[in-house]
Amino acid sequence: MSYWPAELTVETLEADAVAATGLDDFGDRDYREGLNVLLGDYRRHVRFDAAGAAGTRAMLTGVLVQRLKAQHSLRQTRRARIP
């Protein structure tokens, strides 16, 4: 059975990442267009079972978590350099 949650959007993935980290600065939002394309392709072409969809959601959320952490680290580094 093919399964991909209709409610899974860039916004829900971002919300999951924010909830996991407490951070909310993703930096430049240019990545959102590509992520929308990827999610659309998953909906149209990939046949996930429930476990596959959950694993893919966790992986994509993890990527956004790392983006949040990288942005936070960059911001902290910039602050440390500015006297």
C-alpha positions as a Markdown table, in Angstrom:
| # | Residue | x | y | z |
|---|---|---|---|---|
| 1 | Met | 0.0 | 0.0 | 0.0 |
| 2 | Ser | 1.3 | 3.4 | -1.0 |
| 3 | Tyr | 1.4 | 5.9 | 1.9 |
| 4 | Trp | 2.5 | 9.5 | 2.1 |
| 5 | Pro | 0.9 | 11.8 | 4.7 |
| 6 | Ala | -0.9 | 14.7 | 2.9 |
| 7 | Glu | -0.3 | 17.0 | 5.9 |
| 8 | Leu | 3.5 | 16.6 | 5.4 |
| 9 | Thr | 4.7 | 19.9 | 4.0 |
| 10 | Val | 7.8 | 22.1 | 4.2 |
| 11 | Glu | 6.0 | 24.0 | 7.0 |
| 12 | Thr | 5.3 | 20.9 | 9.1 |
| 13 | Leu | 8.9 | 19.6 | 8.7 |
| 14 | Glu | 10.2 | 23.0 | 9.8 |
| 15 | Ala | 7.8 | 23.0 | 12.8 |
| 16 | Asp | 9.1 | 19.5 | 13.7 |
| 17 | Ala | 12.7 | 20.8 | 13.5 |
| 18 | Val | 12.0 | 23.9 | 15.6 |
| 19 | Ala | 10.2 | 21.8 | 18.2 |
| 20 | Ala | 13.2 | 19.5 | 18.4 |
| 21 | Thr | 15.8 | 22.2 | 18.8 |
| 22 | Gly | 14.1 | 25.3 | 20.2 |
| 23 | Leu | 15.8 | 27.2 | 17.4 |
| 24 | Asp | 13.9 | 29.0 | 14.6 |
| 25 | Asp | 16.5 | 30.7 | 12.3 |
| 26 | Phe | 16.9 | 28.6 | 9.1 |
| 27 | Gly | 18.9 | 31.3 | 7.4 |
| 28 | Asp | 18.3 | 31.8 | 3.7 |
| 29 | Arg | 15.0 | 30.1 | 2.8 |
| 30 | Asp | 16.0 | 29.2 | -0.8 |
| 31 | Tyr | 16.1 | 25.5 | 0.2 |
| 32 | Arg | 12.3 | 25.6 | 0.5 |
| 33 | Glu | 11.6 | 25.4 | -3.2 |
| 34 | Gly | 13.7 | 22.3 | -3.7 |
| 35 | Leu | 12.2 | 20.7 | -0.6 |
| 36 | Asn | 8.7 | 21.4 | -2.0 |
| 37 | Val | 9.7 | 19.7 | -5.3 |
| 38 | Leu | 11.0 | 16.7 | -3.4 |
| 39 | Leu | 7.9 | 16.3 | -1.3 |
| 40 | Gly | 5.7 | 16.6 | -4.5 |
| 41 | Asp | 7.8 | 13.9 | -6.2 |
| 42 | Tyr | 7.3 | 11.7 | -3.1 |
| 43 | Arg | 3.6 | 12.2 | -3.3 |
| 44 | Arg | 3.3 | 11.4 | -7.0 |
| 45 | His | 6.0 | 8.8 | -7.6 |
| 46 | Val | 7.2 | 7.0 | -4.5 |
| 47 | Arg | 5.3 | 4.1 | -2.9 |
| 48 | Phe | 6.1 | 4.2 | 0.8 |
| 49 | Asp | 4.6 | 2.0 | 3.4 |
| 50 | Ala | 3.9 | 3.7 | 6.8 |
| 51 | Ala | 7.4 | 2.8 | 8.2 |
| 52 | Gly | 9.1 | 4.2 | 5.0 |
| 53 | Ala | 7.1 | 7.4 | 5.2 |
| 54 | Ala | 7.9 | 7.8 | 8.9 |
| 55 | Gly | 11.6 | 7.2 | 8.3 |
| 56 | Thr | 11.8 | 9.6 | 5.4 |
| 57 | Arg | 10.0 | 12.3 | 7.6 |
| 58 | Ala | 12.6 | 11.7 | 10.3 |
| 59 | Met | 15.4 | 12.0 | 7.9 |
| 60 | Leu | 14.1 | 15.2 | 6.3 |
| 61 | Thr | 13.4 | 16.7 | 9.8 |
| 62 | Gly | 17.0 | 15.7 | 10.8 |
| 63 | Val | 18.4 | 17.7 | 7.8 |
| 64 | Leu | 16.4 | 20.7 | 8.9 |
| 65 | Val | 17.6 | 20.2 | 12.5 |
| 66 | Gln | 21.2 | 20.3 | 11.3 |
| 67 | Arg | 20.5 | 23.4 | 9.3 |
| 68 | Leu | 19.1 | 25.2 | 12.4 |
| 69 | Lys | 22.1 | 24.1 | 14.4 |
| 70 | Ala | 24.5 | 25.3 | 11.7 |
| 71 | Gln | 22.8 | 28.7 | 11.5 |
| 72 | His | 22.9 | 29.0 | 15.3 |
| 73 | Ser | 26.6 | 28.2 | 15.3 |
| 74 | Leu | 27.3 | 30.7 | 12.6 |
| 75 | Arg | 25.5 | 33.4 | 14.5 |
| 76 | Gln | 27.4 | 32.6 | 17.7 |
| 77 | Thr | 30.7 | 32.7 | 15.8 |
| 78 | Arg | 29.9 | 36.0 | 14.3 |
| 79 | Arg | 29.0 | 37.5 | 17.7 |
| 80 | Ala | 32.2 | 36.2 | 19.2 |
| 81 | Arg | 34.3 | 38.0 | 16.5 |
| 82 | Ile | 32.5 | 41.4 | 16.8 |
| 83 | Pro | 34.1 | 43.3 | 19.7 |
